[in-house]
């Protein structure tokens, strides 16, 4: 089976990370999957942003959790866009269908109830069959599984050691790892793979079902070249 390519926060090698512009581009250029991050504003809106603060990715400063949506969206990313909501992100996918990895950013800020609210918005968008949820925080995976046991969940970790996997070993369908040298037999999606030589090695790794990359078009080229060599 072909190893899939996920756009890490869209396509940050060319566009502002987690921007609708980047998401629309990867959808139009046949990405297999999209990885993104969800957090919550002070007034309860779910938004797509990686960091707990907006300092690095916008022209503003402050914590996402401390701002209303209106306050948050008064600031702009490098391409001039505001930070999108989860619903806006899902709408931007339009007619594209593939795999969507939504990471709960609950390692530093817990955001009680974010799992249920995320699942509700995903269900309203008709995307439940395409979504896998992930988190470094096993509590979020347990909470999501209790709400929607049919949804696949994946543990994020640097490596899949038994002690890392133990809290969620009965519910995870895959591991999202920084490196693949792990004793686990679970399928793996590896992050963040930007080196073409590493891409090449991982496209041949038996447990790796996907790579997550900032450079998805380069990854497509590497995968296509490997496929051409295999059939020559």
N, C-alpha and C positions, 0 to 999 in steps of 0.2 A: 504494500500500500504506500502511496506517495506521502512523504513527510510534508506537512502543511506549513505555510508561512503566515505568521500573525504580525500585523502592523502594531508595533509597540507605541501606544498612545497616538495611533494614526500613522503619521509619516514624518517624525521630527527631523529627519535628515534634510527635508525640503520645506516643511511647513511648521508653524507653531504647534507644539505638542498639544494633544487633546483639543484641537480646533476643528470646527465643522468643515473648514476648508480642507484640512488634511484628511478627515474622514471621507469626505465626498470624493477626493482624488483617489484614495485607495479602493473605494468601492467601484469607481469607474475603470480601474485598471486591474481588476480581477484578483483582488486579494482573497486569500482563503479564510482569513480570520482577522479580527480586530481585538486588541487588548486595550482596556481603558480602566479608569478609576472613579469611584463614586464617594462623595462626601456630602455633608448636609449643612445648610445655612442656619442661622439663628432662628429664622422664621419657618424652618421645616422643609425647605426645598432641596431636592437632591440635585447636585451639580457634579460636573465632570472635571476633576482636577486632581493631580497627583499629590502635590505637597499640601500639608496642613495649613500653610500660609500662602498668600498670593504674591509674596515678595519676588520670587525668582521668575515667575512666568507672566507677570503683568506689570503695568506701570503704577501699581498701588502697593500698599503694605497692610499687613494684618492677618488675623486668623480667619479662615472660612467660617468656623463655628461661631464667631463673634459678629458676623455681618448678616444683614438681611439680604435677600436676593437682589433687591434694587440697589443696595449699596455695593454688593459684589460686582454686579454687572455695569456699574458706573466706571469700572476700571477695564483696561483692555490688554489683550495679548499683543505679541509683537506684530501680528498681521492686522491689528485694529479691531478684531472680534472681541466681544465679551466672553466670559467663561460660560459655556453652555449648560443648560439643565440636562438631566438624564433624558427627559422626554424629547428635548430638542435634538440630542444626539441620536436617539432612536429614529426620529423623523428624518434626519439627514441621511440615513442609510437607504431610504426610499425603496427602490426595487431590488437592491442588492440582498442576497441571501448567502450566508456563510456561518462561521462560528464566531460568537461574541464572548470574549472573556471579560467579565466585570469583576474588578477587584474591590473588595470592601476595605477602605483605608481606615481601619479601626485599631491599628496597632498603638497609636498615641492618643487618639480621641475616640472614645467608645461609641458615640452616636447611638444610644439605645433605640431599638426598633428600626434601624436602617435596613436591615435584611428584609423584613416584611414589606416595607414601603417600596424598596427596590423591586421586589418580586411583583408587587401590584402594578407598578408602572410597566415593567417588562410584559406582564400578561396583557395589560390594556393595549400594548403595541403589537400583540400577536407574535412575540419573539421568544416565547419560553422554550421552544424546541431548539433554538439556536444558541442559548446562553449556557455557559459554564461559569459558576461563581468561584472566586479564589480569594484567599486572604492569608497574611502571615499570622493572623490571630485565629487560632482554632475555635475560639468561642463563637465567632461569626459564622463559621462553617456549620457548627453544631446548631446554632439558632436558625440558620436558613434551612438546614435539613429537617428540623422539627416542623417548620412551616410548609415546606414543599419538598418532601422526600424524593419526588421524581426528578428533581433538578440535580444535575451533576455538580459536584463540588471538588475543588482541587486545593491542596495545601501548598502555599508558597514557602520556600525555604532555600537556604544556600545549598543544602544537600539533604538527601532523604534518609537520614540515619533513623534507626528504629525508635530512638527516644523522641525525635521530632514528629514522627508519624503516629506514635502511640495514641495521642488524644483523639485522633480522628480516623484511626485505621479501619473502622467498620463502615465509614460513610464516604471516604474519598474515592473518586474514580480515577484520579491521576495526580501526579506531582508536578508542580511548576518550580523548577530548580535552576540554580546558577551553574551547576555542573552535573554531568550525568554519571559520574563514578560513584554509584550508590548500591547498597545491597537490596533495595526494594525491587520487586518485580512489577510494580505498577507502571503504566504508560507515563511518559515524561514529556513535558513541554519545557524547553530550555530558554532562559532569558539571560541577558539581553545580548543577542548574537549578532555582532556587526563585522567580525573579521571573516573574509571569504574562506580562509583555510579552515576555520572552526565550522563555518557553515557546511563546507564539503564533508568534514568528518562526521558531523551530526546527521547529515542527510543519509549517511550509511550506518548510523548507530541503531541497532535493532529495537531498543526500548523507546526511542525518541519518535513521538508522533507529530511533533511540531516544534518549530523554533519561533521565538518572539524577537523581532528585530526592529531597529530604527531605520534600516536600509532595505526595505522590502523589494525594491526593483533589482538591486544587486543580488539579493537572495534568489529572486526568480531566475536571474541569469545563471547563477551558479547551479541551481537545481536543473535548469534546462540543459546546461552543458553536460552535467553528469548523466542525465537521461539519454542524451545523444550518444555519449560514449558507451553507455550500457547496451544500446541497440545497434551500434556500429559493427 
